[in-house]
Amino acid sequence: MKEGKLFGLGASDMKGGDVGNLLAAASFIGQDLSQDIWVVGTANEELDGKGSEDFARYFSQNCSYESALCVIAEPTDLEKIYIGHVEIIL
């Protein structure tokens, strides 16, 4: 961040997905939810896209939720869309 501007990898292509996730999460403020909401920004989308995989591994090893729903706004070039991107049961 410099003079109010964001620079670096992901500054252009990820900000839309990140802002969308933040706005969606903010819409639940003040509501009584049965589960926590996690907003996660992943890394390495320009390289190997392992950011979401690393988060799923961390989440499954460190959280006691029986199940969770999540949306990961990580680009895939429409080449690596798997059922795991739609729903991961941990």
C-alpha positions as CSV (number, residue, x, y, z in Angstrom):
1,M,0.0,0.0,0.0
2,K,1.5,3.3,-1.1
3,E,-0.4,6.7,-1.1
4,G,-3.7,4.9,-0.8
5,K,-3.0,2.6,-3.8
6,L,-2.5,-1.2,-3.6
7,F,0.4,-2.7,-5.5
8,G,1.7,-6.3,-6.1
9,L,0.6,-9.6,-7.4
10,G,-3.2,-10.1,-6.9
11,A,-3.9,-6.4,-6.5
12,S,-5.9,-6.4,-9.7
13,D,-7.4,-9.9,-10.2
14,M,-8.0,-10.8,-6.5
15,K,-9.5,-7.6,-5.2
16,G,-12.9,-8.3,-6.7
17,G,-13.2,-11.7,-5.1
18,D,-11.8,-10.5,-1.8
19,V,-14.2,-7.5,-1.7
20,G,-17.1,-9.8,-2.6
21,N,-16.2,-12.1,0.3
22,L,-15.9,-9.3,2.8
23,L,-19.2,-7.8,1.8
24,A,-20.9,-11.2,2.0
25,A,-19.5,-11.8,5.4
26,A,-20.4,-8.2,6.6
27,S,-24.1,-8.9,5.6
28,F,-24.2,-11.4,8.5
29,I,-23.1,-8.9,11.2
30,G,-25.6,-8.9,14.0
31,Q,-27.2,-12.2,13.0
32,D,-27.3,-15.3,15.2
33,L,-25.3,-17.9,13.3
34,S,-24.7,-21.5,14.2
35,Q,-21.1,-21.4,12.8
36,D,-18.3,-18.9,12.5
37,I,-17.6,-17.1,9.2
38,W,-14.0,-17.2,8.0
39,V,-12.9,-14.7,5.4
40,V,-9.7,-16.1,3.9
41,G,-7.3,-14.5,1.4
42,T,-5.2,-17.1,-0.2
43,A,-1.7,-16.8,-1.6
44,N,0.2,-18.1,-4.7
45,E,-2.7,-17.8,-7.1
46,E,-0.2,-16.6,-9.7
47,L,2.1,-19.6,-9.2
48,D,0.6,-23.0,-8.2
49,G,-2.7,-22.0,-6.7
50,K,-1.9,-23.9,-3.5
51,G,-3.3,-21.2,-1.2
52,S,-6.8,-22.7,-1.0
53,E,-5.3,-26.2,-0.6
54,D,-3.1,-25.1,2.3
55,F,-6.0,-23.4,4.0
56,A,-8.2,-26.5,3.7
57,R,-5.4,-28.5,5.2
58,Y,-4.9,-26.0,8.1
59,F,-8.7,-25.8,8.7
60,S,-9.1,-29.6,8.8
61,Q,-6.2,-30.0,11.3
62,N,-7.0,-27.1,13.6
63,C,-10.8,-26.6,13.7
64,S,-13.4,-28.9,15.3
65,Y,-16.3,-28.1,13.0
66,E,-18.2,-31.2,11.9
67,S,-18.8,-29.5,8.6
68,A,-18.4,-26.0,7.1
69,L,-19.3,-24.2,3.9
70,C,-16.9,-21.8,2.3
71,V,-16.3,-19.9,-0.9
72,I,-12.7,-19.4,-2.1
73,A,-12.4,-16.5,-4.6
74,E,-9.2,-17.9,-6.1
75,P,-8.8,-17.8,-9.9
76,T,-8.4,-21.1,-11.7
77,D,-8.4,-20.1,-15.4
78,L,-11.5,-22.4,-15.6
79,E,-9.1,-25.3,-16.0
80,K,-8.9,-26.6,-12.4
81,I,-12.5,-26.6,-11.2
82,Y,-13.2,-29.6,-9.1
83,I,-16.1,-30.7,-6.9
84,G,-13.8,-29.8,-4.0
85,H,-14.0,-26.2,-5.0
86,V,-17.8,-26.3,-4.6
87,E,-17.9,-28.1,-1.2
88,I,-15.3,-29.5,1.1
89,I,-16.5,-31.6,4.0
90,L,-13.9,-31.7,6.8
